[in-house]
């Protein structure tokens, strides 16, 4: 009798434990929350700068002077990207260029972003209100409409540590991000392209990208990202970066067939051999050991319908590249910033 009475309790405990375990597994294989808030797009990029700082990938870098506009932004908001930004997720929207259109008339790609970091809410709102041409009230936050280079960038503060932006013409895009941020986070959520391919991103990746490579005929002569010489047919790229004592890079190209994967691997291998030869020729009196280690680690191989490129990037190479990067424009050579337009009255939208 006691066994019969305890059986339902034991079954209930087991069901709860199984549900918790399933939720943990799903969350482990689900894209990060900032990426799940993004709209449907042709490509996605995510980077976890907080973990990169903890891993000290860049070392102690020299101070870099800021251009005047960025310095004004820092003084007004108290936010410095290289110090306060923890996570960033970006959606890339390819332009819709009509067949036969001239290259100079081709549209530019558009972007939607979600940033997570240490924001000072009141100072950020005051700054956004100052540079906005109008402010829409939506659920019950604000959408700041900022004119920039002939477009409208819409910015919304989603929470104490999260900000979203989009320069797509459709105002429903930023509203969709706001709506998703108000709902309970679900590991099944997110754009369809991410739901399909994120499972191929290695666990604990500090940064990754998932994007389509379309057929060159659908875009300008150079293709959407200028890779038509490698991808004569559509493919999907999944690239990732992990830190395991050194930075491990992995890129997978998902093609339409095994033959396409073999051809792609062969083309990439040809280019890698050219790069290795050129690096050896210009390295005098001897090659940099970090650069040599990087080129020696580059490998490409086909596997079923995909081609996989791997490489190991020494920390010394990353720190040298960042330390030797050209400094920002000095105030003497930077043109004065364009004055921000005055903020108009807020208008209420349904």
PyMOL commands that set and color helices and strands:
alter all, ss='L'
color gray80, all
select helices_A, chain A and resi 2-28+33-36+49-55+68-77+81-84+103-105+121-131+172-182+192-200+216-218+258-282+289-297+315-323
alter helices_A, ss='H'
color red, helices_A
select strands_A, chain A and resi 43-48+85-93+110-117+134-138+141-148+151-159+162-166+207-213+235-243+247-254+299-303+306-313+347-348
alter strands_A, ss='S'
color yellow, strands_A
deselect
rebuild
show_as cartoon
